[in-house]
């Protein structure tokens, strides 16, 4: 890979890392959710600094090209993130349903007390 491209990728990864850290500091994203992005930034920065490491790992795993391995790993990461977010949404939906039912019961109880 061209040195200019490696420098560009390194700068992008550092900026992405700083952006995620800033989002954590501003409480835009929870540390649990940001941890995945921080790890990805660090791993991509390491692979950018040591490209022979990427080539060795891809050869070891049987990929024809290192970029194929990166696309495959990115796809797997996306699936894991989507599954995690789906599980979180399901849990939150259940909590909203429970809270709505509790609120309805409290309103009903309050109306009965005000009528008597």
WOFEN-V214586 format. One record per pair of residues at least 24 apart in sequence whose ideal C-beta (glycine too) atoms are under 7 Angstrom apart, sorted by the first residue. I is the first residue (numbers start at 1). J is the second residue. D is the distance in Angstrom with one decimal. If there is no record, write none. Layout:
I|J|D, I|J|D
This chain:
1|51|5.8, 6|48|5.5, 9|48|4.8, 10|45|6.2, 10|48|5.1, 13|41|5.1, 13|44|5.2, 13|45|4.3, 13|48|6.5, 14|45|7.0, 16|41|5.1, 17|41|4.2, 36|81|6.5, 40|77|6.9
